């Protein structure tokens, strides 16, 4: 197993989660702005934005924080 295998796996998972930003960015336009679904999509977008910022600034294992 490669020395950084777990870091690579985690980064790929993070990339997958943050890719939802693209989906949630366009979602309200697709369902309408005043819809309950749009509100849930906006909330999801806010959450995924927060997650992306947290993970973007997080050090990889073995790196100094």
C-alpha positions in Angstrom: 0.0 0.0 0.0 1.3 3.4 -0.9 2.4 5.6 2.0 -0.2 8.3 1.3 -3.0 5.9 0.3 -5.4 7.0 3.0 -4.8 10.7 2.3 -5.6 10.0 -1.4 -8.8 8.2 -0.5 -9.9 11.0 1.9 -9.1 13.7 -0.7 -11.2 11.8 -3.3 -14.1 11.6 -0.9 -13.8 15.3 -0.2 -13.7 16.1 -3.9 -16.9 14.0 -4.3 -18.6 15.9 -1.5 -17.6 19.3 -2.7 -18.7 18.5 -6.3 -22.2 18.8 -4.9 -21.6 22.6 -4.9 -22.0 22.6 -8.7 -25.3 20.8 -8.3 -26.7 22.9 -5.5 -25.5 26.1 -7.2 -27.9 25.5 -10.1 -30.7 23.7 -8.2 -32.8 26.7 -7.2 -33.0 27.8 -10.8 -34.3 24.4 -11.8 -37.0 24.1 -9.2 -37.9 27.8 -8.7 -36.8 30.2 -6.1 -39.9 30.3 -3.8 -40.3 26.5 -3.5 -39.6 24.5 -0.3 -37.3 22.3 -2.4 -35.3 25.4 -3.4 -34.9 26.3 0.3 -33.5 22.8 1.0 -31.2 23.1 -1.9 -29.9 26.5 -0.7 -29.3 25.0 2.7 -27.4 22.1 1.2 -25.4 24.5 -0.8 -24.5 26.5 2.3 -23.4 23.3 4.1 -21.3 22.1 1.1 -19.7 25.5 0.9 -18.8 25.3 4.6 -17.4 21.8 4.1 -15.3 22.8 1.1 -13.7 25.7 3.1 -13.0 23.4 6.1 -11.4 20.7 4.0 -9.5 23.2 1.8 -7.7 24.5 4.8 -7.2 21.2 6.6 -3.7 19.8 6.6 -3.1 16.3 5.3 -2.0 13.7 7.8 1.6 14.1 8.7 1.6 17.8 7.8 2.0 20.5 10.4 -1.2 22.3 11.1 
